[in-house]
Amino acid sequence: MARTAADILVDVLVDWGVDTIFGIPGDGINGLVEALRKRKDEIRFIQVRHEEAAALAACGYAKFTGRLGVCLATSGPGGIHLLNGLYDAKLDHQPVLAITGLQYHDLVGTHTQQDVELDKVFQDVSVFNQRIMGAAHVRNIATLACRTALAHRGVAHVTIPVDLQDQAAGDDLRAPRNVAGHNTALFAPELPVPSEAEMRRAVEILDAGKRIVIMAGQGALHATDELERLAEKTGAVIVKALLGKAAVPDDSPYTTGSVGLLGTEPSQTALEGCDTLLIAGSTFPYIEYYPKPDQARGIQIDIDAARIGLRYPVEAGLVGDCRLALDILTGRIKRHEDRSFLEEAQAGKAEWMRLMEERGTRRDLPMKPQVAAWELGKRLSDTAIVACDSGTIATWWARQIPVKRGQMHSLSGNLATMAPGLPYAIAAQLAFPDRQVVAYVGDGGFSMLMAEFATAVKYKLPIKVIINNNSSLGQIKWEQIAMLGNPEYVCDLQPIDFAKVAEACGGTGFTIRDPKECGAILDAALAHPGPVVVDCLVDGNEPPMPAKVKAGQAAHFVEALAKGTPDALKIAATVFKDRAREII
């Protein structure tokens, strides 16, 4: 049987080491699906329930493995459904290849069914975006798509009309210049060394600094030892953007934890008091949490030269691999004997952790959301992979679940989309079948793509889904109240019994109502050999307040309650009770 264009596309994927594709079959990709069927021993096709989940899973696969994530969708609506997950990959700089179908090549643009020119739709989300024109075109385009996605850490998209997928390959189709074998499936990663002039400037700034903060982001995830060695030599405090949560373990003596709205008080205090800021692999977007522009001298390390100085007016820009740049810096700078700035931060961290433990061990009813997070954090293995969702859930993840050395943690960073936690966890468990994988999600996000729990059951993936169920779109609720001073509106959710949903999908479900039972139920859930949902019924009136509440936020909070926020008295009582306990 003659080889087809679809067969050649699968050849290229195999050559590039792709072993997993997420997607849903459809009539616009029948040729591609058949080619994958014939190679199912080399590439596994993971059938999801929604194309958005396919793209999110591909993004999660890239995040946790560092390899190319791949998703496949049919023409028209199937391809369109990929977009949210692909924007997640774009905004968090993950290498993902999206493959879509088109209608018959001679009917494109004629108002035929599902006549959506997906290469035009995907123009903004992609670093590479091409329509395949025939069997002789496939290898060139697919090879360049894989290489570009990896080189630019972004989304590559290729789309191919359904009839051309079955086109037989042959030398007679080639243009004279399209010489067979002229390209290769080779990716040569860049590990650029920062320029010597910028490195000397950075050393001078660090040597002159007295109160140094290192802000670690996603680009520093593989530079744990280098971050700690630099902090040890300079007496620096390491603060972490959310995507850099696992860059340094939270029991490190040098870190005070996360920054920003979801961050810790000692981290914000360190940023407010520093005279030198080293940004390592981060473009943390909330500029208001950085030091004032005239307060601290700045250095930035980033693989992308275009991002140097994006958030803070730095004096030295080190374009290159973060791990390598940190190692060079540490070897050149002088040792700082004054540890007072670090010691002050350590004292603040100890006090903060006492507060986190107090909040995480409450026995109030309804159960506080911090309790489930705290109890889960104590039980995670040293190699656990945790996929978090967006919303109030991210606050409890950032503050109440300390990261251990060897763990991996991630969430949707710059897009901050709801619902990635479950698809990320599915991807992580497929990539690392022997590791503990937990999706820590909210009821709002989980319910968007909860059919994907059936995907976990189908493929026998022992993921554990811990749901913070406050029966509301909690983050939006508190933004309306604390940020805008408006009463909460249209944020309440119809309750769902998620334990029964898990059972209906063929998995196992647990429900936690009483904080006294939380630890024991989590033990049982984590020990279960198959996929599990734990529905944690928590207090919807517990606000995820910033570590340092600004006067304006407090005023908005009071204003919103006075305007008629539902459950205003309960909310006020909860906040007053929390603050009274902390003061006492």
N, C-alpha and C positions, 0 to 999 in steps of 0.2 A: 504494500500500500504506500502511495506517495506521501512524503512528509508535507505537512501543511504549515501555514504561517503561524498557527497557534502552537504547533509542535516546536517551532524554532523559538518562539517566545519562552516556552517552558525550558528549552535548552539553556537559554541565556540566564534564566533565574537559577537553575541548578549550577551553572558555571559560577555564579556570584554567591553561592553558598546559601541561597534561600531554601529553608526547609519547612516553613509554615506560612500559609496564606489564610487570611480571614475574609469571609464573604458569604454571599447568598447566590445560588445559581439563578439564571434567568435566560429568557430566549434571546437576549441581546449578546450573550456570552457563551452560547452553547458550544461553539468550537473550542473556546478556551477551556471550558469545563471538561470536555472530552479529552483534550490534551493532558489536563491534570489527572484525569482518571487513569490514563495509561501510564502515568509516572507517579502514582500514589505511593509507591514504596520509597520515593525520593523526596516528595513534597507532600505534606499533609494539608488537606483542605479542611479548615475549621468552619463549619456551617453555623453562623450566628443567626439571631432572630431579627436583627435590624442592621442595615448597612452602617448607620452611625456607630454602632458597637464595633463593627469590623474595623472602621478607621481608628476609633479610640483604642482598640486592642492592638492595632499595628503600631500606634504611637507608644503605647505602654511597652510593647515588645522592644521597640527601639530604645526606650528610656532604660529599661532594666538590663538589656543585653549589650547595648552599644552597636548592635547590628542593624541591617536594613529591615524595617517592618514593611509588610506588603498586605494590601487589601484589594479585593476584586468586587466589582459591582456591575450590574447590567446597565443597559442604555436608559436614558431618560431619568425616571424617578430614583432608580437604584443608585446611579452615579451622584445625583443631587443629594441623596441622603448621606453620602460620605463626607460632605463638606465640613460639618462641625468638627468631626474628629480630625480632619486634615488641617483645619485651622489651629487646633490644639497642637499638632505637630509643628506647624509653621511658627507659631508664637513661642514655643519652647525649644525650637531649633533641633528637631529630631528627624533623622533620615527615614522617610517613608515613601514607598512607591505605590501609587494608586493606578490600577488597571481598570478601564471601563470599556464597555461596548458602545457601538453606534449602530444606527439602522443601516440598511443596505446602502452601499456607497452611492448608487445612482438614484437614491430617493432622498438623500440628505438635503434639507432645504426646501422640500416640496410639501410640507405640512403633513407628512405621513405620521403614523402612530409613534409616540415617544420620540419625536423628531427634535431632540435637544442636542445642539452642538456642544458637547461637554468640554472640548478643548477651549472654547470661548468662555464657558462658565468657570473653568478652573484657572483662568489666566492670573488672577490675583493671588491665589493660594500657593502657586507652584514656582519653584526655581527652575523647573524644566517641564515643558508642556507641549506634546506633539501628537499629531494624528498620524497613524501608520497607514501608508498608501498601498501596501501590498506585501507579499511574502518576501521579496527581495529587500524590503525596507526594514524588516523587523529587527534583525540582529544589530544593525547600526543604531537604531533608535533605542531599543531596549537596553543595550550596553551603555549608551551614553546616559540614559535615564538613571540607571543604577549608580553609575559613577558620580553623576551630578548630585543626586540626593545625598550621598555619603560625603562628597567634597564640600558641599555647601550646607550640610546639616539641615535639610529642608525637604519639601514635598516635590517629588517628580510624578508627573501624570502622563500616561500614554493611553490613547483610545484608539480602537480599531473597529471598523464596520463589521457587522456580523458575517456578511458573505465573504469578506476578505480573510476572516479567520480560517476558513476552510480552503483557501487558495493553495494549490499545490506548489511546492517550491521547485525551482529549476533554474539552471544557468541562463536559460533563454529569457528570463525575466529581468536579468541584471542589466543595468546601464554599463557602458564600457568602462567608466571610471570606478564602478563599484566592484573592486577586485575582491574575490573571495578570500577570507582569512586576514584581511588587513587590520582588524582590530582585535582586542583581547579583553578578557574579564580580569583586569588587574586594577586594583586600587592602591595607590601609593599615598598613604596618609601624611599630612603635613605635621611636623613638630617644629615649627619655626622658633628660632632663638631670638629673643628681643635684641634690639640694637644696642651696641656697646655704649653709645652716648646716653640713651635713655636709662640704661641700667646704672651707669655712674650717677646720674641725677637721682634715681630712686634710692640708691645707697646713701647719698648725701642727705636726702630728706629723712630717711629712717634713722640715720645716725643722730640727726638733730632733734628728733622727736622725743618727747617726754611722756606723753600719754597717747599711746598708739592703739588704734582699733583696726582689726582686720575683718572686713565683711566678706564672708565666704558664700559663694553661690554654686549653681549647678556645675560650672566649669571647674570647681575645685573638689568635686566628689571623689576623685581618685588621687587626691593630694593630702590625705589625712596626716600622714607622718610629717610631710613638709610644712604644713600649716602649724602643727604643734612645735616643731623645731624652731621655726621663725618666731613664734610667740614666746617660747622659752628664752630665746636669745635676746629678745627686745622687751620682755615683760608686757607684751601686748594682750589685749582682750579680743577674743574671736566672737563675733556675732554672726548669725546665719540668716540668709534669705530662705524662704520656705523651700525652694527647690534645692537648697544646699543643706537641708536638715541633717542628712547623713554624712556631710563632709567631715564633721568632727563628732565623736560620741558625746553625749550630754554629761557623762561623768568625767570628761576631760577637765582638768583644773584651769584651762585657758578660756573656756567658752561660757557665755552667759545665756546661750540659747537664741531664740528667734528674734527678729526685728519686725517693726511695723505694727499695724493694727492688731495683729494676732501675736505679737511678740511679748517679751518679758520686760519687766520694769528695769532690772539691772542692765539689759542690753540697751534700752533707750537712754538710761543714765550715762552709760559709757559713751554713746554717740554724742550726747549733749556736752560731755566734758573732755572729749579728745582734742588733741592738737595735731594729730596726724591720722589720716584714713587711708588704708590700703584696701582697695576693692579687688578681690581675687575671684575672677570668673563669675561675676554677677552684674546684671543691669536691673537690680531691684527697682521696680517702677515708681514706688511711692516717695517722691522727692522730698516731701515734707518731713520725712523721718531721718533724712541725712543731716549731718552737721550743717550749720549755716555756712554759705559759701566762703565767707571771710574768716571762719573760725579755725579750720584745719587745713593743713597742706595735704594734697591728695596724690596718690599713686594708683594706677589701675592696670591690672593684668587681664587681657582678653585675647582670644584667638582671632577676633574680628576687629580689624583696625577701625572700622566705621563706628564701633561702639565706645571707643575711648573718649572720655569726656561727655558721654551722653547724659549722665545723671548728676555729675559733680565736676567742678572745674579743676581737674587734676593738673599737676605740674610735670608728671612723668607718665608716659604711656608705654607699657611693656606688651608689645604685640607678640603673642606666642603661646606655647603650651604652658598652662598654669603650674603644673607640677614642676616642670623644668625651671621656669622663672623663679619660683619660690626657692628652689634648691640653690640656684645661683645667688640669689639675694642673701640667703642665710650664710653662705660661705664667705660673703664679702663684708657684711655689716659688723659693727662693733657690738660687744655684749653690753647690755644695759644692766647696771647693778641695782638701780632704783626699782623696786617692785611695788611701790605704794599704789599706783593706779590699778595694777592687776589685783592686789590684795583687797582694795576697796570694792572692786567688782566681784571678787570671790565672796566677800562678806554679804554683798547684796544678793548674790545668787543663792547663798545658803538660806537667807531669809525668804527669798522667793520660793524656793523649793519646799520650805516648811509650810508656806501658804498653799502651795499646790497640793501638798499631802493633806492638809486640813480640808481643802475643798474636795479632794478625791476620796476622803474617808467619811464623808457625811453620812448620816443614817436617816435623814429626813425623808418623808414621803410627801409627794411623789419623788422618786429617786432623781438626784441631781445628775445631769449629763456627765459631769466630771468624774463621777464614781465609776461608770463603765469604762471610761478611757483609762483611768488610773489602774483599775484592776486588770485590764487588758495589757497595759504596758508592762506590768510586773510579770506577766506570763508569756510574753513573746520570747521565742528562742533567739540565740545570738546571731542566727543567720536568717531571721524572719524577713520577709518582704511585705511591706505594708503599702497598700494603695488607698489613698484618702480621696474623699469627694470634696466638692465645693460647698460652702455654706457655713453655718455655725459649727458643723462637724470639724472644719479645718482649725478652728480655734482650740477645740479640745485636743485634737491631734498635735497641734504645735506645742501646746503647753503641758498637757497631762500625760503624754506618751514619750518618755525619754528614749532617744535613739541609742542603741548599743553599737559598739564597734563590730563590724561585719554585717549589720543589717542594711537593707535598702528601703528607702521611703520615697514616695513621690505622689504628686497630685497634678491637676491641671493648673499650671502656674500663671502665665500671662493671660490666657484666655479665660481661666477660672470658670470653665463650663461645668454645669451640673452633669452628673451621671457617669464620669469616667472610672470611678472606683471599681465597679464590678468588671468591666471589660479589661482594665489594667490588670486586675487580679487573675483573670482567665489567662491573659497573655503571659504573666509572670509564672504561673503554675505550669503552663506548657513548656516554657523555656527552662524552668528549674523544677523538675518533677519531685526532687528529693527535699526541697526546702519548704518551710512553713510559709504559707501565703494567706494574708488577711486583707479583706476589703473593709475599710472602716468608713461607713457611709451614713448619710442622713436619709430619712424616710422620703423626702421630696426627690432627691437624686435617684435613690434606688428604684422608686416606683416608675421613673421614666423608662428604664431599661431592665425592669426586673425579670422579663422573660429570658434574659441571658443567664439567669440561674439555671434554667433548663439546659442551656448549653454546657454549663459546668457538670450537670448530672449526666448528660449524653456522653461526654468525653471522660467521665469518671475522674474529675478534677477535685481534689479534696480541699478546695478553698473554704475559708471561713468568712462569712459576711456578718459583720457586727453593725447593726442598724441603730443609730441614735434617733429614736422615734419620739419626736415632740409634737407630732400632728400639725406641723406648720412649716411654711417656708421661712425658717427662723431668721436667716441672715437678712432677708428683705424686711421682715417684721421689725427687727432692731434698727435697721438703717432708717426706716420710716420714723421710728420713735426717737432714737438718739442722734441721728445725723440731721434730720429735717424738722423735728419737732411736730410731726404729724401723727395723728392716731393711726394705729395699725389698721390696714384695710386689705381685704381679699388675700390674706396670707394663710388662713386656717385651711387645713387639709382634711378631707374625709378620712377617718381612721381605716386602716387596713390591718388585718391580722397576718403579719408577714410570716409567722411560723406556719400557718396553714398554707400560705402561698408556697413555701419551701416544700411542704409535704405534697402539695398538688403537683409540683414539678418533679417529684420523685426523690427529693432530698430529705433532710432532717431539719426540724425547726425547734427552737427553744424560745421561751419568753422570760424576760426578767422584769419583775415589778418592784421587788423589795431589795434594797441595797445590801441587806444582810445575806441574801442568797446569791448575790452577783458573782462573787469569786468562785463558788462551787459550780454554778451553772456554766461559767466560762471554762472552767477546768474540764467539765464534761464535753462541752462543745469542741474545744481544741483537741481533745483526745479522740474524738470520733473520727473514724477512718475515711469518711466520705464528705461530700459538700454539705455545709451547714449554714443556716441562717439563725442568728440570735437577735431577736426583737427586743430591744431595750426601751421600755416605756419610761420616759424621762420628763422632768418638769419643763413645760414649755414656757414658763415665766422666768427662767434663769437666764439673765442677759449675758452675752459674750462681750463684756465691757473691755475697752482698751486697758492696757497695763497702767497707763497714766491718763486719767479722765480729764479732758480739757474743760474749762469753764463753760464754753459754748455747748459742748456735748451734754453736760449736766443740765444746763438751762433748757436745751431742747427736750431732754428726757422729762423734766418736770412739766414743760409746756404741753407735750404730747399726752401725758396722763391727764392733765387738766382739761384738754379738749375732748376727752371722751374715749380714750383707748379702751377697748374691751379688756376686762380683768384688771383694770387700773389699780384697784385696791390690792389685789393679789400680787401684782408686779411690784408695787411700792413696798408691800410687806416683805416680799422676797429680798429686794435690794437692801432694805433697812436691816433685815435680819442678818444678811450676809456681812454687811459692813460692821454691824455690832459684834458679831462673832470674831471678825478679824481684828478689831480694835481690842476686844477683851483678851 
